[in-house]
C-alpha cells in the first residue's frame, strides 16, 4: 500500500545572472502593479522601502548580482521584500481591535491553519500579537507590513513554509493562554520575543537540511562556518526585517530593550537546530528544578525548550492534522535524498522514508518514542498546562501502532 508523498520534480534553479528568476519576476510585476494602481499615492515610507530593497526597478538587473545573487546558490533565494498598500486592512480610518471570538478560536490546540488562506493567517497573527500593541505602543501599520514581509519570504515548500511558521506561533500562543501567558517563567518583553522568534524561525528555508548545505559547500555554510547554518540564516533574516525601515515594529522600544530583544531572538532560533536537541533538553533539565525568574539563563533555557517543542509539535495535534504534517515533512525528506543522489552528495539515509505506508508508520512511531514524547514529557514536568498535548502524542502513537497491524 502506498501513500501520496512521492518525490516531486525538482524545483528550477534560481536563475542565471542577467535573467530574472521566477520569484524575482513576481516581485517586479508586483512593483509595477503598485506604481500603476497608486499613482501619486504611494507614501514616502513605501518608496523608501522600495528604494532600500531594490534601489530602483530600471537598474534591477545590474543590482541583482550585488544584492541577490551573492546570496543565491542552487535552489536558495535571498530574502526579498515588497509591499502592496491595499493589503493592509487596518489604518487610521479602520483601526484594529482584538476579536474575542477569533482569539478564542486561536486558543485551541487543534487550530487548523491548513484550512485557511494566507490572508486569513496574517489577520490571525494580528490577533495573536494584539496584547502587545498597547503594551509596547506598537505601530499597527508596521506590524501588518512586518507580518506580510515575513509571510512572503517563506518559500512554498511542502513543510517548511509560512503555514508551518504560523502553526508554531499559534501553538506557543495557545500554550501561553493556558499558563497565564508564561508569567511564572518569562517577562512580557521575552514573551513578545518568543512569538517573534516562532514566526521567523524558518524564514527563507530551502527545504533541505544543514548537512545538505555543508556537503554541497553552499555559500551560507561558508558564511556560518558550517554551524547551525539554516538557523543562523533564519535569525539573521528576521533581524534584518525587524530593522528595515517600515517594518521596524520594535522602534517604540528603547535602545536597551531592542538590544535585549535581538540577544533573545538569536539564541532562541538557534535552539531549533535539531543537532542541539540533546543540549536544549539537558539545559532545561538542569535549570528548571531550581528555576529562578531573575536568572536570564534560566529564562532563556525555558524559551529554547518551548520553541523547540512547538517546532516539532505536529504529533501533539489530533491525528488527522498530525498525519498531514507528517506526510509533508516526509515529502521534503524524500526530495532531499533524491537531490543528494542526483548531485553525488553523501546520502542522508536516515531521511530515506520513501512512500510505503509500513515504513512511514515505523518512522513516525520511532520519532515519537525517541524525540517527541520525551521532549514534551519533560516540558510537562514544569509546565503542566501542556498535559493535553502530551495526551495527544500518546493517542497518536497508538493510532500509528494500530495502523502497523494492518
C-alpha positions in Angstrom: 0.0 0.0 0.0 1.4 3.4 -1.0 0.5 6.8 0.2 0.7 10.2 -1.5 4.1 11.5 -0.6 6.2 10.6 -3.7 9.1 12.7 -4.8 8.1 15.7 -6.8 10.1 17.2 -9.7 13.0 19.2 -8.6 12.4 22.9 -8.4 14.1 25.1 -11.0 17.3 26.7 -10.1 17.3 30.3 -9.1 18.3 31.5 -12.5 21.5 32.9 -14.1 22.8 36.4 -13.8 21.1 38.9 -16.0 17.9 36.9 -16.3 15.2 37.3 -13.7 14.2 34.1 -11.9 10.6 33.2 -11.3 10.3 34.7 -7.9 12.3 37.8 -9.0 9.9 38.3 -11.9 7.0 38.0 -9.5 8.4 40.9 -7.4 9.0 43.0 -10.5 5.4 42.5 -11.6 4.1 43.5 -8.1 6.2 46.6 -8.1 4.8 47.7 -11.5 1.3 47.0 -10.1 2.0 49.1 -7.1 3.1 52.0 -9.3 0.2 51.6 -11.7 -2.5 51.2 -9.0 -1.3 54.0 -6.7 -0.1 56.9 -9.0 1.0 59.7 -6.7 -0.5 57.9 -3.7 2.5 55.9 -2.5 3.8 57.2 0.8 7.3 58.3 1.4 7.8 55.3 3.7 6.7 52.9 1.0 9.0 54.5 -1.6 11.9 54.3 0.9 11.3 50.6 1.4 11.3 50.0 -2.3 14.5 52.1 -2.8 16.2 50.4 0.1 15.4 46.9 -1.2 15.7 47.3 -4.9 17.4 50.7 -5.4 15.3 51.3 -8.5 13.5 49.0 -10.9 15.3 50.1 -14.0 18.7 49.1 -12.7 17.4 45.9 -11.1 19.4 43.5 -13.4 22.6 45.3 -12.5 21.9 45.5 -8.8 20.6 41.9 -8.6 24.1 40.5 -8.9 25.3 42.5 -5.9 22.1 42.4 -3.8 20.7 39.0 -4.6 22.9 36.6 -6.5 25.7 36.8 -3.8 23.2 35.1 -1.5 21.7 32.7 -4.2 23.1 29.2 -4.8 21.2 26.4 -6.4 17.6 26.5 -5.1 18.0 29.1 -2.3 16.8 32.6 -2.8 18.0 35.6 -0.8 15.4 37.4 1.2 13.0 39.6 -0.8 10.6 42.3 0.4 7.7 44.1 -1.2 4.6 45.7 0.0 1.2 46.4 -1.6 -0.6 49.1 0.3 -4.1 47.8 -0.5 -3.3 44.6 1.5 -3.1 46.5 4.8 -6.6 46.2 6.3 -6.1 48.4 9.3 -5.2 52.1 9.3 -6.4 55.3 10.9 -9.7 55.1 9.1 -10.2 51.4 10.0 -8.5 50.9 13.4 -7.6 47.5 14.6 -9.2 45.9 17.7 -9.0 42.4 19.1 -11.7 39.9 18.1 -12.7 37.9 21.2 -14.2 35.1 19.0 -11.1 34.8 16.8 -8.9 34.8 19.9 -10.9 32.0 21.4 -10.5 30.0 18.2 -6.8 30.6 18.3 -6.5 29.3 21.8 -7.4 25.8 20.5 -4.7 23.1 20.5 -6.0 21.9 17.2 -6.4 25.1 15.3 -6.3 24.1 11.6 -4.0 26.5 9.8 -4.0 24.4 6.6 -7.7 25.2 6.0 -7.0 29.0 6.0 -5.7 31.3 3.3 -2.5 33.3 3.9 -4.6 36.5 4.2 -6.6 34.8 7.0 -3.5 33.7 8.8 -2.0 37.2 8.6 -5.1 38.6 10.2 -4.9 35.8 12.9 -1.3 36.9 13.6 -2.5 40.4 14.4 -4.9 38.9 16.9 -2.1 36.8 18.4 0.1 39.9 18.8 -2.8 42.1 19.9 -1.8 42.1 23.6 1.5 43.8 22.7 0.1 46.7 20.6 -1.0 48.8 23.6 1.7 47.2 25.9 4.6 48.4 23.7 2.8 51.0 21.7 3.4 49.0 18.5 2.5 50.7 15.2 -0.3 48.6 13.6 0.7 49.5 10.1 4.3 48.5 10.7 3.1 45.2 12.3 1.0 44.4 9.3 3.9 45.2 7.0 6.3 43.0 9.0 3.9 40.1 9.1 3.3 40.5 5.3 7.1 40.7 4.6 7.8 37.6 6.7 4.9 35.6 5.1 6.2 36.4 1.6 9.7 35.3 2.4 8.8 31.8 3.3 9.2 29.6 0.2 6.4 27.4 -1.0 7.9 24.2 0.4 5.9 21.1 1.4 6.6 21.6 5.1 8.9 24.5 5.9 6.6 27.2 4.7 4.5 30.1 6.2 1.8 27.6 7.3 4.4 25.8 9.5 5.7 29.1 10.9 2.1 30.2 11.7 1.3 26.8 13.3 4.4 27.0 15.6 3.5 30.6 16.6 -0.1 29.7 17.3 0.9 26.7 19.3 3.1 28.8 21.6 0.3 31.4 21.9 -2.2 28.7 22.8 0.0 27.2 25.5 0.7 30.7 26.8 -3.0 31.4 27.1 -3.4 28.2 29.2 -0.5 29.1 31.5 -1.1 32.8 32.5 0.9 33.9 29.5 4.0 32.2 30.8 4.0 34.6 33.7 5.8 32.2 36.0 8.8 32.0 33.7 9.4 35.0 31.5 8.6 38.7 31.3 6.4 40.4 28.7 9.3 41.5 26.5 10.5 37.9 26.4 7.0 36.7 25.5 6.9 39.1 22.6 10.4 37.9 21.5 9.4 34.3 21.8 6.4 34.8 19.5 8.5 36.8 17.0 11.1 34.1 17.1 8.5 31.5 16.4 7.1 33.4 13.4 10.6 33.9 11.9 12.3 30.7 13.0 12.4 29.1 9.5 12.4 32.3 7.3 13.6 31.6 3.7 14.0 27.9 4.4 15.2 25.9 1.3 13.6 22.6 2.3 17.0 20.9 2.8 18.9 20.3 6.0 22.1 21.8 7.3 24.1 18.7 6.3 23.0 19.2 2.7 24.2 22.8 2.7 27.5 21.8 4.3 28.1 18.9 1.9 27.2 21.0 -1.1 29.6 23.7 0.1 26.7 26.2 -0.1 27.6 29.9 0.4 25.5 30.0 3.6 27.5 27.1 5.1 30.7 29.1 4.3 29.2 32.2 5.8 28.3 30.5 9.1 31.3 28.1 9.3 29.1 25.0 9.0 27.5 25.8 12.4 23.7 25.8 12.6 23.7 27.2 9.0 19.9 27.4 8.5 19.1 28.7 12.0 21.7 31.4 11.7 20.2 32.4 8.3 16.7 32.4 9.7 17.7 34.5 12.7 19.7 37.0 10.6 16.8 37.4 8.1 14.3 38.1 10.9 16.6 40.6 12.5 17.0 42.2 9.0 13.3 42.7 8.7 12.9 44.0 12.2 15.4 46.7 11.4 14.0 47.5 8.0 12.5 51.0 7.7 8.8 50.5 7.7 8.9 47.0 9.3 10.7 48.2 12.4 7.8 47.4 14.7 10.1 47.4 17.7 11.1 51.1 17.2 8.9 52.1 20.1 11.2 50.2 22.4 14.2 51.9 24.0 17.7 51.2 22.7 18.5 48.9 25.6 15.2 46.9 25.2 15.8 46.5 21.4 19.3 45.1 22.1 17.9 42.7 24.6 15.3 41.6 22.1 18.0 40.9 19.5 20.0 38.9 22.0 16.9 36.9 22.9 15.7 36.1 19.4 19.1 34.9 18.1 19.7 32.1 20.6 16.1 31.1 20.7 16.0 30.4 17.0 19.4 28.7 17.1 17.9 26.3 19.6 15.6 24.9 16.9 18.6 23.2 15.3 17.9 19.5 15.7 21.6 18.9 16.3 21.1 20.9 19.5 18.2 18.7 20.7 20.2 17.0 23.5 21.8 20.3 24.6 18.4 22.0 24.8 16.9 19.1 26.8 19.9 18.9 29.1 19.9 22.7 29.8 16.2 22.6 30.6 16.5 19.6 32.9 19.4 21.2 34.8 17.9 24.7 35.3 14.2 24.1 35.8 14.3 22.3 39.2 15.9 25.4 40.7 14.3 27.9 38.3 14.8 31.5 39.2 12.9 34.1 37.2 15.6 36.6 38.0 18.2 34.4 36.2 18.3 35.2 32.5 20.0 31.9 31.7 17.1 30.1 33.3 14.6 32.1 31.3 16.5 31.5 28.1 16.5 27.7 28.7 12.7 27.9 29.1 12.2 29.8 25.9 14.5 27.5 24.0 12.6 24.5 25.2 9.2 26.0 24.3 10.1 27.0 20.8 12.0 23.7 20.1 9.0 21.7 21.4 6.5 23.7 19.3 8.7 23.4 16.2 8.4 19.6 16.3 5.0 19.7 17.8 2.9 18.3 15.0 2.4 14.9 16.8 0.6 16.9 19.6 -2.2 17.7 17.2 -5.2 15.5 16.6 -4.4 12.5 14.4 -5.7 13.8 11.0 -3.8 17.1 11.3 -0.7 15.4 12.6 -0.7 12.9 9.8 -1.0 15.6 7.1 2.0 17.5 8.6 4.0 14.2 8.8 3.5 13.5 5.1 4.6 17.0 4.3 8.0 16.7 6.1 8.4 13.2 4.6 8.0 14.6 1.2 10.8 17.1 1.9 13.0 14.3 3.2 12.4 12.2 0.1 13.1 15.2 -2.1 16.4 15.8 -0.4 17.5 12.2 -0.7 16.7 12.4 -4.4 18.7 15.6 -4.8 21.7 14.1 -3.0 21.7 11.1 -5.3 21.5 13.3 -8.4 24.3 15.6 -7.2 26.6 12.8 -6.0 26.5 14.1 -2.4 26.6 11.9 0.7 23.1 10.5 1.0 21.2 11.1 4.2 19.9 7.6 4.6 18.0 8.4 7.8 15.8 10.7 5.7 15.0 7.9 3.2 11.4 7.2 4.3 10.0 6.5 0.9 6.3 6.2 0.3 5.5 2.7 1.6 2.9 3.0 4.4 4.7 0.5 6.6 7.9 2.4 6.5 6.1 5.7 7.2 4.4 4.2 10.2 7.7 2.9 11.6 9.3 6.3 11.1 6.5 8.1 13.0 6.5 5.6 15.9 10.2 5.9 16.2 10.2 9.7 16.1 7.6 9.8 18.8 9.4 7.3 21.0 12.9 8.8 20.8 12.3 12.5 20.3 8.7 13.9 20.7 7.4 12.1 23.8 10.5 12.5 25.9 10.7 16.2 24.9 7.1 17.1 25.7 7.0 14.9 28.8 10.0 16.9 30.1 8.2 20.2 29.3 5.1 18.9 31.1 7.1 18.3 34.2 7.4 22.0 34.7 4.5 23.3 32.5 1.6 21.0 33.4 -0.7 23.1 31.1 0.6 21.1 28.2 -0.8 17.8 29.5 -3.4 17.9 26.8 -0.7 18.0 24.2 1.1 15.0 25.8 -2.1 13.0 25.8 -2.5 13.6 22.1 1.1 12.3 21.5 0.1 9.1 23.3 -3.1 8.7 21.4 -1.3 9.3 18.1 1.3 6.7 18.8 -1.4 4.2 19.5 -3.1 5.2 16.2 0.1 4.6 14.3 0.6 1.2 16.1 -2.9 0.2 15.1 -2.1 1.1 11.5 1.1 -1.1 11.7 -1.1 -4.1 12.4 -2.9 -3.7 9.0 
